[in-house]
Amino acid sequence: MSEFIQIAAFDNSIDAHLLQHHLSSFDIPSFLYDEHTVSTNPLYNIAVGGIKVKVMANDFERAMFLYQEWQNIKLYDKNHSEISCPTCSSTNLMRQEKSINSISDLLFSPIQIFLSFFKLQRKNAYYCLNCKKHFTL
């Protein structure tokens, strides 16, 4: 029996499916865990740890390489301008998945979900690989 190893977790099924499609284009089978749980009730995202993308143990190293390569694709904003770090102007960025990092995030998550019903635009979070700063746009 093969062991499955998690390579990423997402708070939405779109990003999880994009990664799954990217891996499948290199003939690496991947599996999504807790997709329906999180999609049915987004509040469960915190409890189950997001939508997990897992691969077989023998594909793990290659899948991690492809995942990191996929994350380092040049990022563009809605005006088709390349996104750069506001601190050091680097374009060596990684898009951040949303996650609960502190008690305050946990306390404010119901408010954020409530506000999402009013179609308020979520800010995209990024991490600069050069200066190690987190920022949003």
Protein Blocks (a to p, Z undefined) as FASTA:
>chain_A
ZZdddfbdcfbfklmmmmmmmmmmnopacddehklmmmmmmmlmmmnnpaaddddfklmm
mmmmmmmmmmmpccddfkopacddfklopabdcddddddfbfklmmmmmmmmmmmmnopa
cddddddfklopacdZZ
